[in-house]
Amino acid sequence: MSTVTEVEAALERFTPEQMREVAAWIETRLMPEETPEQLAAIDAGLKSLKTEPTLTADQLRQNIRAWVAR
C-alpha cells in the first residue's frame, strides 16, 4: 500500500473495532504525550474552576471588548 487511496480502500473493509484500533494508533503518532507542564496547567485550571468565580458569556464578551480597546 503505497498511496493514501490504497490505504483508504483497505480501511473501508475494516470492522468498527478495527477502525477504532487504527484511529488510536494514528492518534498516538499525531498527538504527543502530555508534558508535566501541560498536566500542571490542566490541574491549575481545574482547581481555579472550583475556587474562583466564573464569568457568564456576556461578562466574557465585555472583558474581551475592554482588552481589545486597550
Secondary structure by P-SEA (a helix, b strand, c coil): cccaaaaaaaaaaccaaaaaaaaaaaaaaacccccaaaaaaaaaaaaaaacbbbbcaaaaaaaaaaaaac
